[in-house]
Amino acid sequence: MKRTGPTDSGCPVLRSLRHVGDAWSFLILRDALAGATRFDEFQRNLEIAPNILTNRLASLVESGLLERRRYCDRPPRDEYHLTQRGRDFRPVLQALLVWGNQHLAPEGESVVIVNRETGEQAEPVMVDRLSGRPLSDPVFTNASGPAAGDRIRRRYPSMDQFPQHEEADR
């Protein structure tokens, strides 16, 4: 039997990559988050071959990130709109943008995140909602969750192996 890639062990990173793990899918979602909805917009913006775009759009629809809406019957034409799942992908793209600017742009930032109301450039950081601490703080680590299978439990400690405080019970 020929292996075609990693086995799904319940890993959320692998499951995510199965839905958006190629450059075209990321770029289509980037453009959709910026307001693109029509095939010709995506094709023009991305300079992507029509057959590749058709396949990627179909995959993103199947994955529940985009939904297809008919806007013309003759000839049949569809728009592609973000679902809630697709809109929830925004912070992933923003994190990748920030990381790319920080580590892969020796010429400087070509795209930045700006506050529309103030014009100020944002300085994104992922934080824990409960404590307000940045997730990059070494106090944070991965742990196996309640639905973890054996493979994940072997790799990550269980959540109950960490001290429990009353604040965590809120």
N, C-alpha and C positions, 0 to 999 in steps of 0.2 A: 504494500500500500504506500502510495506516494503522499508525503506530508506537504500541505500547501501553506502552512503557517502555524503560528502558535495555537495551542488548544485552548478553548474557552474554559477557564477555570473559575469563572465568576469575577475575574479581575475587571473593575470598572474602567481602567485605562484601556485595556484590550477591547472591551466591548465598545467603548467610544470610538476607538480607531477603526473598528470594523464599519462604522457608519460615516466617518468623516476623515479617514486616514490617508487621503491623497491631496495633493496640492490643489487640484481643480475644485474639489469639494469645498475646501477652505476658502478659496477665492470667490466661488459662487456665493457662499454664505456671507462673506465680507461685503460683496456688492449688494446682496439682498438686505443686509442690515443697513446699508447706505441708501436703500430705497429702490433698487432695481427690481423689476417684476417680470419684464418681458424678455423672451428668448433673444430678440435682436439687441436688446440692451446688454445682456450678459455677453453675447457674442462679440459685440463691438468693444466693450470695456476690456474683455479678457483676451481678445484675439485668439479664440479657441475654435477648433474645427467643429462644425455642426454636429457630426456624429458623436464626438466626445461630449459635447454639451448636452445633447439629448440623453445620453447614457447617464451622465452625472445628475442631471435634473431628475430623471426617473428614480435613481437611487436615493436621492435626498427626499423625494416624495415618499418612496417606500419606507424610508427610515423615520418618517414622521417629522422631518425638519422643515419641509416645505409642503404646501398644498396647492394643487392645481385648480384654477378657476377659469372657466370659459368666459371670454369677453367678446367673442365674435363667432357666429355660426357659419358664415360664408365669406371667405374660407374659414375653416375651424382654426381658432387661435386661442391659446391659453395664456394666463398669467401665472406666476409662481409667487405665492405669498408665504411669509414665515408663519409657522405655527408657534405656539408657546414654547415648544421644545427648541425650535430654531432661534427664537428671540433669547432664550436662556443661554444660547451659545455665545452671546456678545462678550461676556467677561473672558472666555477662553481666547477669543481673537484679540481682545485688548491686552491680555497677558502676553500673548505671543508677539504682538507689536512692540510692547515695552521691552521684552527680552531681546528681540531682534535689534532694536535701536541701541540697547546697552552693550550688546556683545558682537553684533555683526555689521555695524554701520560706521566704519572708520572715517567716512566722509561726512558724517553727521546724520541727524534725524531727517528723514524724508517725509514722514507722516507722524503727527503727534495728536494727542487727545486734548481737546480744548473745551473749556466751559463756555457754552453758548451765551450765557448771561453776563459773564465777566470778561471773557476773552483770555482768561488766564489758562496757561497750560497745566493740565492735571498731572499729578504725580501718583499714579495708581500703586496701591499696595493691597494685597489680600489680607484681610484680618478676620480673626475669630469674632463672631457677633457677640458672644457672651462676655468675653474678657476685653475685647478691643485690641488685643495684642496681635502683631503681624504674624502670619503663619510661617514666616521665615525664621522666627524665633526658635532656637534649638529645643525649647520645651515641648514643641509639637512633634509628633511622630505618627506613623501609620499603625493601625491596630486592626485586627480582624473584627468584622462586624457580626451582628446576629445571624445573618444569612450565609456566612462564610462556609465554604466547603473545606474538606481536609487539606487540600493543597494550599489554600490561603492560610488556614490555621497553622500549618507548618512554617509558613514564611513570616507571619506577623503575630506578635503577642495578642492575647485576648484583651479586650477593653477592661475586663474585671481584674486584670493583673496590675492595674494602675490604681493609686489611691483614689477613693471616692470621697468627695466633700459635699456638704449640704447644698452649696451653691450649684453643684452639677445636677441636683435633683429638681431644680425649678422647672 
